[in-house]
Amino acid sequence: MSALPKEALRRGWCPSTLRPMETGDGWLVRLHPPGNALSPRQLGRIAELAQEHGNGLVEISARGNLQLRGVTAETHPALVEALLSEGLVDEAEGDGPQRLTLTSPLAGHDPSDLIDAAALAAAIEASSRSIPGLPAKTCIVVDGGGTLSLDHVAADLRVVAIGSGKVAIGTPRGRWLGPAAPAAVPDIVASLLHGFAAGLPTFAAVRRMRDLPEAGLSGMIAKCGLAETQPPARRPAPKRAGVPSLGPSCFAVLIGLPFGRSDAATLAQLGAAAEARGSTTIRFSPWRGLAFVDLDWIQAQALVGLADELGLITQNTDPRLSVQACAGAPACLRGETRASRDAATLAEAAAPLLAAGLKLHVSGCVKSCANPGPADLTLVGHEGHYDAVFSGTTRDKPAGRLDLSQIVQRLQPGQDFHTRLTSGRASGPKV
Ligand code: SF4
């Protein structure tokens, strides 16, 4: 394999199979399985490759992409060779998006959806993924309008079913277009994205649609031929883990990975069990988990039982779903604390605060791999302790440096962290 371009390794690059990103524990290789789906056997094979060519840690990103960690310059060529030759990834040419669309992991299977969001997403990929000049991070949410709402997922464009055979298209700054028939949407989205890409040279610093100035956004909207309309009503938050029904005697199992991460051996066990129970399709969710579809009740319960035994998330109320944490030490050489292990302790200690909406980020060092943005409470690893930052990022001024047990204690009712996180005063986070 030819040498990687220098820019392919810089942080902030949108990584892929061919262009990994350098992180604290080696190269991060992001995989885009064809159709965002794998068979249980393919999941097992990816787990094998993660052990063979990486450090055995596998992640699911907030856009539902698989990521292998700890890959090296020496192991990367053989990993790529295996992934491509075995059809485990769908790697697009060039610097543009590897995947444009994001759907619910149950798209195409969920009877509560008003349209077939999986089919529409595939049509949008075909019409728009190769539009020249699109930034690699461009994201289009395709939401079938069913129970698994994607309202919370950040996107450049949002295609949302608002009735049977009817969608609205959301653009930045809350401007909605429509209604449109699903069959017309791929061309409309292509028109919007052509307008966005064509405008980028004029607005040098802009990489996301939300950063377009008003004139650029209005020009793009005017050319697509759809009138502006009311935004769709917001829907209840989706259940990120559990056993949703897909129809008479047909179920899915949604399983979360704690902090979006698992060791390869755990995933291999899950894949083998799913295969033994007749599962054929695994999808990946923006809640950093897996979805097993089209199971009967007994198969579904057996899978949940195994996932529980493996320490994975099977209940929507699990506080770990609300915590962002990187791997930390010892998996990451730059880790100054055991961020992932400590996050599990903190999730338990702060469960009532998390249930009330607290955003907690636990980072093994200042690099902030798990969450570049702010959180109500950010804990930054420093020589075995944590710097505690309220309403900020890992680079903001900390309120103090504490060890794990001190933080746990101060998060309890009546203690200062708890009070600060629940007081709602202007200087502190609101939960
Ligand atoms: S933030 Fe975490 S994963 Fe990233 S370099 Fe620091 S310790 Fe490693």
Boltz pocket constraint, residues with backbone or C-beta under 6 A from the ligand:
constraints:
  - pocket:
      binder: B
      contacts: [[A, 23], [A, 24], [A, 25], [A, 326], [A, 327], [A, 328], [A, 329], [A, 332], [A, 333], [A, 334], [A, 335], [A, 336], [A, 337], [A, 339], [A, 363], [A, 364], [A, 365], [A, 366], [A, 367], [A, 368], [A, 369], [A, 370]]
      max_distance: 6.0
